[in-house]
Amino acid sequence: MRYLLLSFFALTLACAAPKKDKENTTTEKETVIEVEEKTPEVVINNELILVLNNPEKVEDVKALITNSGLDWNKLIFDQDDLKIALITVPKEKVDFWVKRLGESGTFKSVEKNQILTINNIKKDYENRLISIKKTPCFGDCDVYDVSIDKEGNVIYNGIQYVLKTGKHKFKLTEKQLKKINDMLSEKDFSEFKKAYDDPRITDLPSTFITHNGKQIKIRLWKDIPDELINVHEYIEGILLDQKFLE
């Protein structure tokens, strides 16, 4: 009898014992993130893209390039207010010529001909609202250029005899942008003369105002349409407020 009771007690304990957890045999999959290696930008055929400072000086620029021992390929963008040239330089001297030509004062920009380079330049051109460029004189005239796009983004580049040199960016207020648009809509730019100048006078800076595909050169501020004077003075006033000019 005692034996039966002990056996029954042992069986009861065995049934009441907690079951051992099954080992988790599921192996978590390791997440692998493939990182796509970026292909370095490749200069196409050792080519440089040059945006001319003065669209009227194409022949002078050609002479500069050929006299420097470089190859002039062609104009790849040919508008009255924008000329973009394609040239070829020695493979081992691409960076040298980017710096050298960029410092020559002949070009707005000098860039390696990489994928999308020309498209980006054209996109900026199409989005431009107005630009003003001031050239040197024999004295201490302000030398700078400023470009405003249709969203009111401003890129100012101070060159000489200004409070701030170098490139600076800022954004117009909605009121300022509307004011400029209103001024530009007062008269069609195509009705203005291409140049207000007197070639007999040499010691004068040039002011280039570009809008809607037309560039206007002003050297002699005489008999200038009020619309041009007003928009020029308004934009210069903004630059004065920004402490770029004095």
C-alpha positions in Angstrom: 0.0 0.0 0.0 2.8 2.4 0.9 4.5 1.5 -2.4 1.3 2.4 -4.3 1.0 5.7 -2.5 4.6 6.7 -3.2 4.2 5.8 -6.9 1.0 7.8 -7.1 2.8 10.8 -5.4 5.7 10.7 -7.8 3.4 10.5 -10.8 1.5 13.6 -9.5 4.7 15.6 -9.2 5.8 14.7 -12.7 2.5 15.8 -14.2 2.6 19.1 -12.2 6.1 20.0 -13.2 6.3 22.9 -15.6 7.0 22.0 -19.2 10.3 23.1 -20.5 10.1 25.8 -23.1 10.9 24.7 -26.6 14.0 26.3 -27.9 13.4 28.9 -30.4 14.8 27.3 -33.5 13.8 30.1 -35.8 16.8 32.0 -37.0 16.2 35.6 -37.7 17.2 36.6 -41.2 20.0 39.2 -41.3 19.0 42.3 -43.1 21.5 43.2 -45.8 21.4 46.8 -47.2 23.2 47.1 -50.5 24.9 50.4 -50.9 25.2 51.5 -54.5 28.5 52.9 -55.2 28.4 56.3 -56.8 30.2 56.5 -60.0 32.6 59.5 -60.0 31.8 62.3 -62.4 33.7 61.9 -65.6 34.7 64.9 -67.7 33.4 64.2 -71.1 36.3 64.2 -73.6 38.3 66.7 -71.5 35.7 69.4 -72.4 34.9 72.6 -70.5 31.7 74.6 -70.7 32.2 78.4 -70.8 29.5 80.9 -70.2 30.6 84.2 -71.8 30.5 87.4 -69.8 29.9 89.5 -72.8 27.8 87.7 -75.5 29.0 90.2 -78.1 32.6 89.2 -77.8 32.4 85.7 -79.3 35.3 86.3 -81.7 37.5 87.7 -79.0 36.9 84.7 -76.9 37.6 82.4 -79.8 41.0 84.1 -80.2 41.7 83.8 -76.5 41.1 80.1 -76.5 43.0 79.3 -79.7 45.9 81.6 -78.7 46.1 79.6 -75.4 46.7 76.4 -77.4 43.2 75.1 -76.7 40.5 73.7 -79.1 37.4 75.8 -79.7 34.6 73.3 -80.5 31.4 75.3 -80.9 28.7 77.4 -79.4 26.3 75.0 -77.8 23.8 77.8 -76.7 23.5 80.9 -78.8 21.1 83.6 -77.7 21.5 87.4 -77.8 21.9 87.5 -74.0 23.7 84.2 -73.4 26.5 82.4 -75.2 27.8 79.1 -74.0 30.9 77.6 -75.6 32.4 74.1 -75.6 36.2 73.8 -75.7 38.6 70.9 -75.3 41.7 71.1 -73.0 44.5 68.6 -72.3 43.4 65.7 -70.1 46.1 66.3 -67.5 45.3 70.0 -67.2 41.6 70.1 -66.8 41.6 71.6 -63.3 44.4 74.0 -64.3 42.3 75.5 -67.1 39.1 75.6 -65.0 41.0 77.8 -62.6 42.9 79.8 -65.2 39.9 80.7 -67.4 37.7 81.3 -64.4 40.1 84.0 -63.2 40.4 85.6 -66.6 37.3 87.8 -66.1 36.0 86.7 -69.5 33.5 84.2 -68.4 30.6 84.1 -66.0 31.4 80.5 -65.3 33.8 77.8 -66.3 32.7 74.2 -65.6 33.7 70.7 -66.5 31.4 69.1 -69.1 29.8 66.5 -66.8 26.4 64.9 -67.0 23.6 67.5 -66.7 26.0 70.5 -66.6 24.5 72.2 -69.7 21.0 71.3 -68.6 21.5 73.0 -65.2 22.8 76.1 -66.9 19.9 76.3 -69.3 17.4 75.7 -66.4 18.9 78.6 -64.5 18.7 80.7 -67.6 15.1 79.9 -68.2 14.2 80.7 -64.6 16.0 84.0 -64.5 13.8 87.1 -64.1 16.4 89.9 -64.5 20.1 90.4 -64.1 22.3 93.5 -63.8 26.1 93.6 -64.5 28.4 96.5 -63.8 31.8 96.7 -65.5 35.0 98.6 -64.4 35.9 102.1 -65.3 39.2 104.0 -64.9 38.2 105.0 -61.4 36.6 103.3 -58.4 33.3 102.4 -59.9 31.3 99.6 -58.4 31.9 96.3 -60.2 29.4 93.5 -59.5 26.7 91.4 -61.1 23.4 90.3 -59.6 20.8 87.9 -60.8 17.2 87.4 -59.6 15.1 84.4 -60.5 11.3 84.1 -60.9 11.0 82.9 -57.3 12.8 85.9 -55.9 16.2 84.1 -55.2 19.1 86.6 -55.6 22.7 85.8 -56.4 25.0 88.7 -55.9 28.7 88.6 -56.9 30.8 91.5 -55.7 34.0 92.0 -57.7 35.6 95.4 -57.0 35.0 98.6 -55.1 32.0 97.2 -53.3 31.4 96.7 -49.5 31.1 92.9 -50.0 33.0 90.9 -52.5 32.4 87.3 -53.5 29.1 85.5 -54.0 26.2 86.0 -51.6 22.6 84.7 -51.8 19.4 86.0 -50.3 15.7 86.0 -51.1 13.5 88.9 -51.9 10.3 89.6 -49.9 7.0 89.0 -51.8 6.5 92.7 -51.9 9.9 93.4 -53.4 9.5 90.6 -56.0 6.0 91.9 -57.0 7.4 95.4 -57.3 10.1 94.3 -59.7 7.6 92.3 -61.8 5.3 95.3 -62.0 8.2 97.5 -63.2 9.2 95.0 -65.8 5.6 94.7 -67.1 5.3 98.5 -67.7 6.9 98.2 -71.1 8.0 95.4 -73.4 11.8 95.0 -73.3 11.9 94.4 -77.0 10.9 98.1 -77.5 14.1 99.4 -75.9 17.2 100.0 -77.9 20.0 97.4 -77.6 22.5 100.0 -76.4 22.5 103.5 -75.0 26.1 104.5 -75.6 28.5 107.0 -77.0 31.6 105.2 -78.3 33.6 108.5 -78.3 33.5 108.4 -74.5 35.8 105.7 -73.1 36.1 106.4 -69.3 32.6 105.1 -68.4 31.5 101.8 -66.9 28.9 99.7 -68.7 25.7 98.5 -67.2 24.1 95.5 -68.7 20.4 94.9 -67.9 19.0 91.5 -69.1 15.4 90.5 -69.1 13.2 88.1 -71.1 16.0 87.2 -73.5 17.2 90.7 -74.3 20.4 92.3 -73.0 20.6 96.1 -72.9 23.9 97.9 -72.6 24.0 101.4 -71.0 27.2 103.5 -70.9 25.8 106.9 -71.2 22.9 107.6 -68.8 21.3 110.2 -71.0 17.9 109.8 -72.7 17.4 106.5 -70.9 13.8 105.3 -70.7 12.3 105.8 -67.2 11.4 102.1 -67.0 15.1 101.1 -67.2 16.2 103.8 -64.7 13.5 102.8 -62.2 14.1 99.1 -62.1 17.9 99.7 -62.0 17.6 102.1 -59.1 15.2 99.9 -57.2 17.5 96.8 -57.4 20.5 98.9 -56.4 18.5 100.1 -53.5 17.9 96.5 -52.3 21.7 95.9 -52.6 22.4 99.0 -50.5 19.9 97.8 -47.9 21.8 94.5 -47.8 25.0 96.4 -47.2 26.6 95.0 -50.4 27.1 98.5 -51.9 27.8 101.9 -50.4 
